[in-house]
Amino acid sequence: MLIAAALSALLALAVLGVAAGAEMWRHRLVYFCCMIASLALLAGGIKHLGQTPGTGPAIVLPIGLPWMAAHFRLDNLSALFMVVVNLATAAASAYGIGYCSHLPEPRRVTPFYPLFLFGMNAVLIADDAFMFLVAWEFMSLSSWLLVLADHKNAENRQAAFVYLVMACFGTFCLLTCFGLMAGGQGAYSFPAMRAAKLDGVAGFLVVLLALLGAGSKAGLVPLHAWLPLAHPAAPSHVSALMSGVMTKVALYGLIRILFDLHGEVSWAWGAVMMAIGGITAVMGVLYAILQDDLKKLLAYSTVENIGVVVIGLGLAIAFKGSGEKTLAALALVAGLYHIVNHSIFKTLWFLSAGAVITATGERDLGKLGGLTKRMPWNGVAALVGAIAISALPPLNGFVSEWLIFQSLFKGPSLPHWAMKFGVPVVGAMLALAAALAAACFVRAYGIAFLGRPRSEAAAQAHQVPASMRWTVALLAALCVVLGAIPVTVTDALSHVVTPLTGVQFAVSADLGWPWLSPVSSTRGSYSGTVLVMTGAGLCAITLLLVHGFGTTRIRRADAWDCGHKESIPQSQYTGQSFSQPLRRVFCASIFAARESVDMPDPGDNRPAELKVRVVDPIWVGLYAGIGRVVDFIADRVNRFQHLTVRHYLLMMFSTLVIMLLVVAVRQSQ
């Protein structure tokens, strides 16, 4: 009843958002109530996480299709994702209390924000295909309207168009996927789908369509094209949810189909998913390194992290299909752990980016700098998020990627030669992506928050409202906590994994709390708790020694200036100069990156200019080609709009004759 009341409240808040008008206090009230509803849903998810399989709350409502009621259920998998979603939505809603007054058109955002929250949560508790797709469309259309909020900007309109096309494509694939699982009897309830048996062709198509449908929403390469367009276009707190949790709802749909409803997926599909995940991770982080737009950089970073998760999911399917259920449980725990982690540190970074844009009006890295002095709360929180997203210990991002590596180390033990040779390649791709991600966020944080202001807007940056500061601080604290107590998190995730893999698994079984020992007690163990306590102890001892035996005199001096004082900000490293070595090594062939110098003639006072040309191979090679084909077909079909009445009558008569012939042939058989 708590969950039902919270979801009903979100629908009512959408109506209140329409009535908010120009009164800013009403908009703040909507966001405050959304935060309360999200906390209620979060409490409901935590309460039911770890329940005995098959005992979760369920409800059947007399709505939906005429021959079938609407089914809703909350099991362990739904409860976990409800925690993931509503932890981020509570933070984004609290952030929105202070942020909404800075929106150019809050009346185009506030009414659709509660609907977006409702759609994501409704997907998680749907227990039949019809309600799942209705909630999925609720989520897609409400987020599309939020992307289109600043509709006067031509780039935003283009982003909304691309997003809508990709959303329609994904929904069509999922609709067909559920239709195949429902079979000729039209059994659209999830229990009926679990009981049904799929033949070889139908099973193949179900997995393919699930990857296309959920993968397009999650951002798998090459279906990621909408992310770097839509996420920067949306308001920052909406971008945080689209990147941090909406992509996780898509992964929930993929897990629900492949591990629960279908259940009998071949190991070969696991190998395919691992390859797709590795390519997605590497391509996503390479895209991110090239970006100067802070929000676009974060969007591509989401693509990279989705690839990391899919590597874990693919490895779990490969192990499960080969009969190694314990290893499948380990890989699935690792993937779910990274889903939890990414939802937190990516929400943190998008909210920090929103604070930067609010304070400076800029999101171009070349116009930022020195923001830690002017925005210390957001600067420290973004630093914690950068460490977490770079997978550095002892924060949460390291634990989940470490668990995925531990799973990969056992991959070559499978009897399939594709896994023996493919797993090391995927492991190398994951290691490369992790290293490039660290470089990417050293670049992003260093250019935006350190150094000196590169523009007057950055020099005049101001502190943001309290709700926008406390929110990112709490998310940063969660990054530390989830890294410090990994055993507690993995124990909770094991309850989710058990019904999906058919085996009870504890990552800390060999050594016990607080040690993670996924492989054995003699190798491959890790304890974030011990590492944090050791680090805190060393810091305390260092402080005592310095203050107890060192001088108390304070000396102030200028920072090192490379031997000469230089006051112009342009002498600092820029985002392009930082990424130049990586661009030359990795992007010259993949993105056809080319550099040229515009050197003015003698006597010309113009400064020399370095120009960089980068070609997006997926957009140019895939989507531009599809666009040309669509234009060609549309031009040909358009000729039918300019025929005479006689031609139209002839077409109608010909169609009638053809249909009568079809009926006659069928009756004769």
N, C-alpha and C positions, 0 to 999 in steps of 0.2 A: 504493500500500500504506500510505503514511503517513496518507492521508485515511481509508481503510477501518479502520485500526487505531484512529484517534482516534474515529471514530463507534462502533466496537465498545466502546471504553472508556467512552463516555458511557452506553451501555446497561448496562454492568457497574456503573457508578457509581450508577445508579438503584437497583440491588439493594443496594449498600452503604449508600445513603441510607436504605433501609427498615430495615436492621440497625443504624443509628446509635443509635437509642434516645435516651436522655437524656444520653449522653456527648457533650459539646460538642466535644471534640477530634476525634471522628469526623465531625461535621458540617463542621468546618473542613477536615478532610482531603478530604472530597468536593469542597468548593469549590476547594481547591488543585489537586486532580486535574482538575477542570473547567477551571481556568485553563490547565493544561498541555495538555489536549486542544484547547482553543480556540487556543492558540498554534501547535500542530501543524497545525490546519486553516488557520490564518492563513498559515503558511509554505507550505502546499500551494497556497493560492489565489494568493499572490504568485509562486510558482514558475511557475505555468501561465498567469499573466496576460501577454498579449502573444504567445501562441503562434500559429503559423500555423493559420488556420481549417481544421477537419477533421482536425487531428492530435492533439486532446486525448485524454487517457486515457479508456478506456471499459471497462465490465465488464458481463457478462450473468450473472445468477444464476438457478438453477432454482427460483424462488419466484414467488408472485403468482398470476395467473389460470391455470387449467389449460391453456389453449391458447396461452399466451404467457408467456415468461420475464420476469424483472425486468431492465430496462435502466437503466444509470447511465452518465452521461458528464459530463465537466468541460470546457466550452468557455470562451471568453473572458468571455462574459456571466456564466456561473456562477462563474468564478474571481473576477470583480470583486465580485459580491455575497457570495462566501465571505469575501473580505477585509473587506467592510463589516460582515457579521454577526459574524465572529469577533474583530475588533478590539474591538467593543463587548462581546461575551460574555467575552473575556479580562479586560477592565476590570471588568465586573460581578462576575465570579467572584472576582477579587482583592479587590474591595470586600466581597463576601459573607463572606470569611474573618473580618473584624472585625465585620461587621454581623449575622451569623447569631445571635450570642448575645443580641441585642436583640429578636429576633422573639418574639412571644407564644407561638407554637407552631411551633418549627423542624422538628419531625417531620412536619408537614403541608406543608412547603416543600421540604426537601432531597431527598426521593425524586423529585419531579416536575421539579425544576430541570434535571437532566441530560437528561431526556426532552424538555423544551422545547428545549434546545440541539440535541439530535439531530434533532427534527422540522424545525426551521428549516434545518439544513444538508442534510437529506435532500431537502427540496423543491428545493434548488438543483441537486442532481446527478441528479435523476430524469430519465430520458430516455423515459418512456412515461407515458400519462395515468393508468394505474392506480396506479403507484408515486407519481406526483405527488400524487394525491388522498389516498392512504394517509398520505404524509408530511404533507400539509396538515392532515389530521384529527389526526395525532399532535401537530402544533404547536398546533392549536386546543384540543384536549381537555386537553393538559398545561397550557397557559396558563389554561384555565378552572378547573382544579383549583387552580392557584396563586392565582387571584383569589379563590377560595372558601376559602383557607387559614384566614383568621380568620372562620370560619363562624358564630360566635356573634353577630356584628354583623349586624343586620337589613339595613342598607344594603349590606353586602357580599354578602349572599344575593341581594338584588334586582339588584345589579350583575352578579353571576354569571349570573343568569337571563336578563337582557337580552343579555349577551354570548353566551350559548349559543344563544339564538334567532337572533341576527344571524350567528353562525358557521354554523349549520345552513342559513340562507338563502343565505349565500355559497357553501357547498359544493354545495348543490343547483344553483345557477346555473352553477358551474364544471363540475359533472358533466354537465349538459345541453350546455354549450358544447363539451366534449371529445367528447361523443356525436355532435354534429353534424359536427365535424371528422373523426371516425373514419368516418362514413358507414355504409352498409349492410353493408360488408365487415368492420366491427369492427376496423379497423386502428388500434390504440391507441398504437403506437409513434410517437415524434415525427418520425423520418424519413419515415414513411408519411404523416403529416399534412402535412408540408411539400410532398410530391409531389402531394397531392390538390388538386383544383380545386373550389371552392365556388360554387354558383349564387348569384343575387342575394339570395334570401330567406335561404338558409342563411348567407351571408356577413354579412348584416345582423344576424341573430340571434346569430351568434358574437361579433361586436363588442359588441352590447348585453349579452349574458350575461357576457362577460369584464369589462365595466365594472361590472356589478352585483356579480359574484362577488368580483373583486379589489378593487373600490372599497369594498365593505362592510367588508373587512378592513383596507384602508388608511385609511379614515375620510373618504371623499368625502361632502360634503353632498348629500343629506339622510340618508346611510347612516352617519353618524358617531355616532349616539346612544349606542353602547356605550362609546366612548372616555372621556368624562368621568366615567363610572360605574366602569368596570373599572380604569382606571389608578390612581386614588386608592385603590382597594380592595386592590390587589396590594401585596406588599412592595416597597420602594423599588427594590431592584436588579432585581426582575422588571418593575416599571413602566418602568424605564430601557430594558429590552430590548423590552418590548411597544411602547413608543412610538418608541424609537430604531431598532430593526431589524426587529421583526415586521411593522410597516407597510411596511418596505422589501422584505421577502419578498413581500408582496402586490403591490407595484409590480413586482417581478421577474416575477411571474406575468403581470401585465398586459403588460409589455414582451415577454416570451417569446411570448405569443399574438399580439399585434398586429404586432410587428416581425419575428417569426421563423416561427411556425407558420402563421399566416394570410398575412401578408406583403403582401396586395393590399387594403389598407384605403383607402377613398375619402377625399379631402381633406375632405369634409364632416364626417366623423367627427372629424377634427382640429379643425375649428371648434367642434364640439359639446364636445369635451374641453377646449378653451381656455375656453369659456364656463363649464363646470362648474368648472374649476380656478380661474378668477377669482372666482366666487361662493364657492367653498370657502375661498379665501384670505381674502377680506374677512369672511365670516361667522365663520370660525374666530377671527380676531384680535379681532373685536368681542365674541364670547363670552368670550375670554380677558380682555379689559380689565375685564369685569364681575365677575370672580371674586375672592373673598378666600381661597379654599382654594388653597394653593400648588400642590399636585399637580393639581388640577382646572384651574388656569390653564395649567400645562404641557401637559396633555392637549389643551386647545383650541388651544394654540400648535402642537401637532403637526398638527392639522387644517389650520391655516393653511399650514404648510410643505408638506404633501401637496398642497394646492392649487397652490402655486408649482411643484412638480415636474410636476404634471399639465399646467400651462400649457406647460412646455417640451416634454413628450411630445406634446401635441396639436399644437403648432406643428411639431414634427418630422414628424408624420403628414401635416399639411396640405402641407408642403413636398415630402415624398416623393410624395404622391399627385398633386402638380402637376408632377412631373419635376425639381424643384430639389433634387437629391440632396446637393449641397454644403451648402446651407442647412439641409437636414434633418439632416445630420451635426452641424452647429454647434448646432442646437437640442437634439439628443439628447445631445451632450456636456455642454451646460449643465444639462439635467435630471439626468443621471447625477452630475455634479459636486455638485449640490445634495443628491442622495441621500447621497453620501459625507459631505458637510458636516453635514447634519442628523443623521445617525446619531451623529456625534461630539459636537456641542454640545448635543443634546437628552439624550444619555446623561449628559453632564457635569452638566446642570442637574437631572436627576432624582436622580442620586447625591448632588448637593449638597443637594437637598431632603430626601433620606433622612438625611443628616448633621444637618440642622437638626432634623428630627423626633426623631432619636436624642438630640440634645443638649438639646432643650427639651420634647419631648413634644407640641409644637404644630405645626400646619401652617396655622393661620389667620393671615393677614398682620396682622390687628389685634392679635395677641398677640406679635408678634415685634419686632425692632428692635435695633440696636446689636450685631449678631452678628459683625461684622468684627473688633472688638476681642477678642472671646472665642474666635472660630474663624477666625484669620487665613488659614490655608491654604484653607479652604473659601470664605472671603469673597473672596480674590483670584481663585481659580479660577472662582467664579460670576460675578465681574465680567468676566473674559475671555469666558466663555460668553455673557454678556448682550451684549457688544459684537459677538460673532460672530453671534448669532441676530438682532441688530438690523441686520445687513448693513452694518456700518460698516467702512471700510478701516482697516488693511491685513489684517484677519483673513479667514478662509475664507468666511464667509457672504456677504461683499460680492462675491467673485469670481464665484460661481455665479449670483447674481441679476443681476450686471452682464452676464454672458454671455447670460442669458435676455432682458434688455432689448435687447442687441445683435441678437439673433435677431428680436425683435419689430419692431425698426426696419425690417427687410427684409420683414415680412409684407405691407404694402400693395402691394408690387411684384407680388404674385400677380394673375392676371387675374380672380379671382372677386370680385364685389362684396361678398359676405359677409366676405371677408378684408380688403378695403380699408376697410370701415367698422367691422368687428368688432375688428380688431387694435388700433387706437387705444383703443377702449373697454377691452379686456382689459389693455392697457398702463397705462391710468389706474387700473384696479382693482389691478393689481400694485403700482403706486407708492403707492396709498393703503394697501394692506396692509403694505408695508414701513415706511411712516411710523408707522402704528398699532402695528406690532410693536415699533418702537423705543420708543414711549411706554409700551407694555405692560411692557417689561422695565426701563425706567427706574423705573416704578412698583414692579415686583416686587422689584428689587434694592434700591432706595432704602428701601422700607418694611421689608423683612426684614433687611437687613444694615447700614443706616446709621441715624443718629439715636440715640435713647436707647431702652432696653428698654421695651416697652409692657406687660409683665407680669412677674410674679416669675419665671416659668419662663424667660423670655428673659434676665433679669438673672442667673440662676443657671446659664446655659448653660456647658457644659464642652467641652473639645476631644474629638474622637472618636478611635478607634483609628488607628494609623499606616496600616493598609491602606486605610482610608477617606479618608485625607488624600492619600497618594501617588497613588492612582488618579485623583482629580479633577485633581491637578497635572499628571499625564501627559496627560490628555485636553485640558487647557487649553493645554499645549505643542503638542499636535497641531493645535489651532485656529490657533495662530500659524504653525506650519510649513506647513500646507496653504494658508494665505493668502500666505506669503512665497515659495513656489515653485509658483505656479499652472501654469507652463508644463510642469513635470515631470508634474503631475497630468493635464493635458489631453492630453499626449502618450501617457500610459498609457491614458486613456479612448478615444483615437482607435483603438486596437487593438480595443476592444470594439465601437465604432460601425461600423467598416469592413464586417464581414459583414452587419450589419443594414440598412445603407443602400446598400451596393454601391459606395462611393466612399471612397478614402483621403483623409483630411482632417487637417490640422495647424493648430491655432488660431494657432500662432506662425510660420507659414510665411513671411510677408512680412518681418517684422523679425528673426525668430530669437530665441533665448533671450537675455534673460529677459522679452521683451515678448510680451504677448497682442495679436494684431492680427487679430481674427476677420473683419473686414469689408474693411479695406484698410490699407496702411502709412501713409496720410496722415490717417486719422481713426479714432477708436474704438480706441485702443491703451491698454494698461495694463500696468504691471509692479509686482507686489507686492514683488518682490525689491528693486527700486530704492527703493520707498517705505519699506520696512522699514530698509534701509541708511541712507537719508537721515534718517529719524526717529531711528535710533540715533546717527548722527553728530551731529545737532543736540542731542540729549540729552547726549551726552558733552561737546560744546563748552560747553553751558550749565552743566554741573556744574563743568567746569574754571574757567570765568569766575567762578562764584559762590564756589567754594572758594579760587580763587587771588586774587581781588581784593575779595571781599566780607568781611564780618565773620565771625569764628568764634565770636562770643558767642551762646549759646543763650538765647532768651527764651521763656518759657512764659506763655500767657494763655488765658482762657476763649474758647470759640467765640462768634461774634457772636450776641447774644440779642435782636435786634430792638429794642434800647433799654431793655429791662427784663428782669430775671432772673425766669425762670419755671421752677420745678422739677418741675411735674407733667407726666408723659409724655403725657397726653391733649391737651396744647396743640400737639402735633406734627401734621403732615399724616397723615391716614389713607389707606388704600387707596381708600375710597369718596370722600373729598374730592378725591383726586388725579384720579380718573376721572370726577368729576361733569361737567366741561365736555364731555368726549367722550360721556358718557352722554346728556346733554341734546341734543347735536347729532345723533348717529347712532342712538341707541337709542330715542328717544321714539316713532318710527314703527315701526321694525323689531321691537323687543321690547316695545312698549307700556309703556316705562319711565315710572313715575309716582313722584313724591316727595310726601311729606306730613310735617308736623311735629306731633308730639304735645306740645303746650304745656300743662303743668300749670296748674291754677287758682291764683289768689293764695292764699298760705298753704300750698300743697302743696310739700313739700321735694323731690319727685322732680325729677330733671334733665329738661330738654327732650330729646326724641328725634326724630331724623330717620329716617323709614322710607322705604325704596325698594322698589317692587314691579316686578318684571320678569317678563314672560311669554315662555317659549320658544316661538316660533311653530311650529317644526318638530315639537317633541314634542306640543304641544297640537293643532296642525292636522293632523298626519299620523299619528303613532303612537297618540295617544289615540283617534282615529277608528278606526284599524285594530283597536285593542283592543276598542272597543265592538262592532264588527262580529263579531269572533271570539266575544265573550261572547254576542251574540245568537244566532249559529249554534250555539254549544255548548249554550245553554239549550234550543234546539229539538231538537237531537240527543239531549240527555239524556233526553228523554221515552221514547226507545226502550229505556231501561234498566228501565222500570217496566211493561212489557206482560205479558200472560199467555202461557202456553205455547202456546195456540191461535194467538195473533197471531204468535209466532215461527215456528211451523210453517207458517202461511199465507205468511209472508215467504220462507221457504226454498223452498216449493213454487212461488211466483210467480217467484223468481229462476231456478229450474230450468227452468220453462216458457220464460222469456225467452231463456235461453241456448240451449235447443234450437231455438227459432225462429231465432235468429241463425245457428246452424250450418246449419239447413235452407236458409235464404236464400243463404248462401255456396255451398253445394253445388249449388243450382239455377243459380247463375251460372257 
